[in-house]
Amino acid sequence: DLVCWDVGGVADAGVADPVAGLLWAAPGRRPRHVVVGGRVVVRDGVLVSRPEADVVAGLRALLTTRRSR
């Protein structure tokens, strides 16, 4: 598995440790590329393995089910 973030932007300017910058300078940022089990899941910041709307709908349904317990 592999995850790549772009650390060349304004959020990372002056950050001495790029790994720490991923955690502290811009939490919640989206990865640039993700490969899982040899399959590209995210390319250029876009989820390519499934429509993002389907993932959002599934998560909302899961959260609704868990809240009603």
RASULCOR-V561794 format. One record per pair of residues at least 12 apart in sequence whose C-alpha atoms are under 7 Angstrom apart, sorted by the first residue. I is the first residue (numbers start at 1). J is the second residue. If there is no record, write none. Layout:
BEGIN
I;J
I;J
END
This chain:
BEGIN
1;35
1;36
1;37
1;38
2;34
2;35
2;36
3;31
3;33
3;34
3;35
4;31
4;32
4;33
4;34
5;31
5;32
5;33
6;32
11;25
11;26
12;25
30;45
31;45
32;44
32;45
33;45
END
